[in-house]
């Protein structure tokens, strides 16, 4: 490996490392808001942005002058969830809260905004009768099918100019209407409020009327079913010979009487049978007692009034008889007569007692016969009742159906009476709060707001224009773009020359452009730790970016510091260095040297301008295909042969894009400098040119930004970068 190749590898490695480091630093910095770049963008587009802003302000002023005056009237209503009860039988509306309350209020707002409400307002005010309303609203007359189309247009206009205001945590709803006529806005806002209230009442009345109609229909059906079921019950009772005696046979202590006549007879006869059984038992006990006891000891005999009178008479006769026997003899007629009376009375008493005991026996026999007769009748009615119960199953089914139909009929009748009573009540949960007043001031246009919006719109449009233009025009304007976009070191910045040519300014050692190129020369010297590069190519992405001026200025600068310099015009398509040196285009030069038709001594000329160590190799005659001359190792061999005689060889190469010459040259030299003009070098083509040089294994040591004017680009830090007043007193 020769020294040339080893140096080239070291240069490639150092260049690649520097580029990788720059890319890493750019990624680490991340996206930042560059205020200076924003200001520069605004500064560069300030005139167009000013025109856009002025135009928008003019449009804002024009809108204030030509826009129609719009007035807005506001009425308000209060919407409650509950209404006051008058009869106390109205449906209970439980107070709701939270999301349900908001949903209820939003529903009412939607009703106000509905098309049906707009139709009511239009009908109540007669807005669709003619075109007057539409003309007042600025819509204009309706052509064609006027009636139908006018009504649709009126409704659309009402809905479009209506606004409903529902504040949070409030039940007061504001109804706002906009119109060009203040009186019309007042009328329509109030009409909306009145129709909202009346419409709510009408909806309630319609609901009540529907309920009454429904109940009336159901009441008729229930009545028909009740009558039919009653007729079926009566018909079956007649055919089954079932008689309902529940009302007539009911006893005072019973809740309800028996259902049929047979049952009623059985109930009553059973009561008599039980009473007969009791009387028979009592009579039998009395007879058993009377039969076994002494006749005169029976309670019935002793308690009889007639027996008591006979016993008293006997006692009196016995007393008289005892007195007569004490005074008279037994044979005395008076004693005999009284004795006969006592015996007769004793016989009467015994006979009367016998008759009482016989009556007790007769009572017993009578109760015995009654009991037997009632038992026979009860047995007969029991059989009849059991037979009747078999027939009563269907009767009970029909009876339950009658009871159910009667209850349903009575409940429907009661509800129908309540709904009929509530139908005339006009209570409403929507009430008027404020009537709309005729507005005095228009709400549109608002001069201050219009001007503010116009100014803001103008600023936004101007900024959009500026940044859109910047995005579309990706020119490299700021020297910092070289490192941030191209990821290359910045060797220096060359200011734009306005009053003279760059060659003339380079003659002045104190000029800004001279100082700039001196700084670039120093950066080139310090860009390698292996010493000064033996061969340097200066190229750009396209023509007119200052590569030839840079090549000439660098050759002149190196010569000024004592370096032996050879400047080669390597642009074999459009050479221009001979114009800088004011020499005639020679027939000997690089093209003839590469073609081996001339020697180096014949092709190299002194640069002149008082520099003995500066030499110039012109391009020579332009070949038909320069790329073939640069192909292979001809250029590299030429540079190796010349590098022994010169400290540095500077080649002014052709542009990179669309040509293969620069890629051949960059592979042959030790270093390549990329030149881009501020404001004209676009990022896309510049990046493409740099990529082509990288792929050709060129050692790009950095870039030079030429024609930089800080006043035009808006960047300030480089404006006085190389300006120094040498005549100014340091003190």
Number of C-alpha atoms within 10 A of each C-alpha: 5 6 8 13 11 11 14 19 15 16 23 20 13 17 22 16 12 16 20 14 14 18 18 12 13 15 11 9 9 7 8 6 7 9 9 13 15 15 13 21 20 21 17 17 20 15 12 14 22 14 13 21 22 16 15 22 22 15 17 22 16 12 17 19 12 9 10 14 17 18 23 28 26 24 24 23 20 16 21 16 15 14 14 10 13 11 10 9 12 15 9 10 9 8 10 12 11 7 9 11 15 16 12 16 20 13 12 17 19 13 16 23 19 13 15 12 20 24 18 17 24 21 13 13 12 11 20 22 14 15 17 14 21 19 13 13 19 14 14 12 14 17 9 8 8 16 13 11 14 21 20 14 17 21 22 13 18 25 18 12 14 20 19 17 13 16 10 8 7 11 17 21 22 22 26 23 27 25 26 18 19 21 17 20 27 24 18 28 26 25 21 26 28 18 18 22 20 15 18 17 18 14 12 16 17 13 13 17 15 12 17 19 13 12 18 16 12 17 20 14 12 20 19 14 18 21 14 13 21 19 14 17 21 17 13 17 19 11 9 14 13 20 15 18 18 16 11 12 20 15 13 8 7 9 7 14 19 20 18 21 18 20 25 21 17 22 18 14 17 19 13 17 22 14 13 21 19 14 19 22 16 15 21 19 12 19 21 14 14 21 14 9 11 9 17 15 11 18 12 17 21 15 10 13 11 13 20 14 12 16 16 12 14 19 13 13 17 16 11 16 20 15 12 18 16 10 10 14 12 13 10 12 11 15 20 16 13 17 20 12 16 20 13 12 17 15 12 14 21 14 11 17 21 15 13 19 20 15 13 21 18 14 19 22 16 14 20 18 14 18 22 14 13 18 18 12 15 20 13 12 18 16 10 14 20 13 11 17 15 10 16 20 11 15 20 14 11 20 18 14 18 21 14 14 21 19 14 18 21 15 13 19 18 12 18 20 13 15 17 15 13 20 16 10 14 11 14 16 14 23 18 17 15 16 19 24 17 17 17 11 11 18 14 17 17 13 14 12 13 19 19 14 15 22 21 15 17 23 19 15 16 23 20 13 17 21 16 11 13 15 10 9 14 15 20 22 29 20 23 15 17 23 17 15 15 23 23 24 20 20 24 21 26 27 25 17 16 9 7 8 10 20 15 12 16 20 14 12 11 15 16 21 27 24 21 22 25 21 18 24 20 15 16 21 15 12 20 16 10 11 10 16 21 20 25 27 28 29 33 28 26 23 17 14 21 22 28 25 20 22 26 24 23 22 26 27 23 21 20 17 9 13 16 19 29 29 27 24 27 30 25 24 18 13 20 18 24 17 10 13 14 10 13 9 16 14 16 22 29 28 25 21 23 17 13 10 10 16 15 18 11 13 20 19 19 15 23 14 10 9 15 14 19 24 22 24 26 28 29 21 17 17 15 10 11 17 17 13 21 21 16 12 14 16 20 21 13 15 18 16 12 17 17 10 12 18 19 22 24 25 27 28 27 28 26 24 19 10 15 17 24 31 26 23 28 28 22 29 24 27 27 27 23 25 27 32 27 26 19 17 24 18 19 14 16 24 17 15 22 22 14 17 23 17 10 16 17 28 27 25 26 25 27 26 27 28 21 23 21 20 13 14 20 21 22 14 9 17 14 11 15 18 14 12 9 8 6 7 6 6 3
